[in-house]
Amino acid sequence: MDTTQKLTILAASAKYDVSCASSGSRRRGSPSGIGSSAVAGCCHSWSEDGRCVSLLKILFSNVCIYDCAFCVNRRSNDIPRATFTVDEVAELTLEFYKRNYVEGLFLSSGVWRSPDDTMECLTRVAETLRYRHRFNGYIHLKAIPGADAKLIRRAGLVADRLSVNIELPSEKSLRLLAPDKSRQAIFNPMRQIGDGIVENRAERKKSRKAPFFAPAGQSSQLVIGATPESDLQILHLSESLYHRFGLKRIYYSAYVPVNEDRRLPALGQPPALREHRLYQADWLMRYYGFRSGEIVTPAQPDLDQHFDPKTAWALRNPAFFPVEIQTAEHETLLRVPGIGLTSAQRIIAARRHARLSLEDLRRIGVVLKRARFFITCAGRYAAEAEFGQAPEVLRRQLLAGSRRAADSRQLSLFG
């Protein structure tokens, strides 16, 4: 099998792993080297300077000794198998980079002989690129659960980001669908990477010559919909992972039925809307100061499918509103549906000089079709009726506004 045939197989095998992103890396180029990850991004995503960029996203091997029920590369599947050599992956990365197809590499793998053998190969690819070819582009490596701690350490010294996929939200689900894996084996490298990043930051403060260790942090991935856990359980787990291991990002992957297995649910299509709502809730936890227990509750353990999580929270907490735009603190503004991080900062800056009108808010970037139900401007309620409508009435008005906006967008597509 030649390299092109391997690439066809192993690029297709990698498409279900969504946990790749490169924001946060600061590895600079040099006159004697190749590439730079200072502005590199992830596959079909945005870099820090606003560009859409790509990584070469492949598996080292889709041969796997494990038999996870939800995975297309599981041991029992009769699919074409391939395994790269270290030099093949390095050469592919360099050739794709020189042709301006990619700005870096995302490399994962099936566990093809043992966790140590697999991790050794992934690490050697990155070391070959860094040390032999002086490649300064972005590299994201998958840390293999069960691999020796020394291999994880070596990987962190040459990769910009490491990730360990937790895969499923509970130990019970892991035992059912991925019996070859254990929660402890997944958490051990997460903990090691998190500790290594903290230690490296301290070392870098003492000496700028200290080598980087995973400067873009670590991430993880959860498969959504393959098991019966609620959104409450998933968001509690995510919140715990952010606090315990300092993860940069958790990715939620809607379960795609790729295998026939009685242990798996019979879904007609992937739960894409649920995945979207979980990303929105995750954003609220990371940037807006929300706790998972505010977004979902034991009484309502799943996210609202009709409204984004912030609007759903606002409808459950009418006593918090209306918020006065002219005086509300930054943290309070962030709780208002339709006001984002940038628009909240603009409101704070603009109201120092003048009272703000609804038109001012629209120019600032506030989404008034939602925000107007939850704010006052200089004491005047921004929506048509007085504040204090029954939650079900407000819910119907918001739903009607969303449908009108959707109909308008659809009509505009067809002239």
C-alpha positions, 0 to 999 in steps of 0.5 A: 500500500502506497502513502496515497492509499494510506492517506485516503484510509486514515484521513477518513478514519480521523473524521469522527474525532472533533477535538482539534483546535490550535488557538493559544499557541505562540511557537514562532518561526525562525529563519532556519526553520519551516513554518510557524504556529503563531497564527495557526488554527484548526481544521475548518476553524478560526485562528486568533487573528480571524483567519480560517485555517486547516490542519492535516488531520489523520490517524497514524493507524486505524488498526486497534486492539480495542473493540469500542461499540461506537467506534468505526475503527473497532477491532471487530469491524471489517474495514480497510486497515493501514498504518503509516511510518513515522517518516511518512507522516512527517513528509506528508505534513511538510509537503502539505505545508509547502503547498499551503494546504495546511498550517499544522498537524492533528495526529491521533491513532487507534491503539495498534499494538499497545498504548506505549507503542502507539504513543511512542510513534506519535511522539516520534512523528512530532520529534522528527518534525521539530528536531530533524526538519525544524518545523515550527508549525502547529502540532496537536497530538492525541495522548493515549490512555495507559501510555507511560508517563515518560512518553506523555512528557516527551509528547508535551515538549514537542506538541502545542496541544495534547488531548485525551478523549474521555469519550463517554460521560460515566464509568457505567457507560464506559464499561458497557460500550468501551470495556477495554478502557477505564476511567482511571486510565483516561484521567491519569494522563489528563492529570499529568498534562494539567500538572505539567502545564502548571509546572511549565508556567512556573518554570517559564516565569523563572527562565524564558529559556525553559522549554514549552510544555503543551503551550496551547493546553489540553482538550477532550471529547465527549460522545453525545447520545450514545448513552442515556446520561442527561445534559445535567450529568454531562455539564457537571462532568465538563465543569469538573474537568475544567476545574480539576485538569485545567482543560482548554476546551471540551468538544461534544460530538453527536453520536453517529451510528456507524456500527450495528450493535445491540448496545447502541441506541437506534437513532435515526440521525445524530443529535445535532441540536443537542450537541449545539446546545451543549456547546452554548452551555459550555460557552456560558460556563467558560466565559459568562460566569454561569455554573452548570447547576444554573444552566440545568437542574435536577428538575430540568436535567436536559437543555431546552431544545427551543431556546439557547441556554441563556434565554432558557435560564432567563425565563426560569429566573424572572426576578433577575429582570429587567436589567437597567442598561445604564447602570447594570454591572458587567456581570449582570449584563452578561446574563441578559439574552442577546448581550454577548461579551463584546456588546457588554464591554461596548455598553460599559464604555459607551454609557460613560459618555451618554445615555443609550437608546435602543438604536444605540444598542442595536449599533453596538451589536445587542440582539434586540429581538431577545434582549428587549424582553429583559432590559430597560433603557433609562427606566423604560421597558424596551419591549412593547408591553410592561415587564411582568408578563407570565413566563409562558406568554413571554416564551410564546413571544420569543418563539414567535420572534425566532420563527419570524427571523427564521422565515425571513432568512429562508425567504432571503435565500430565494430572493 
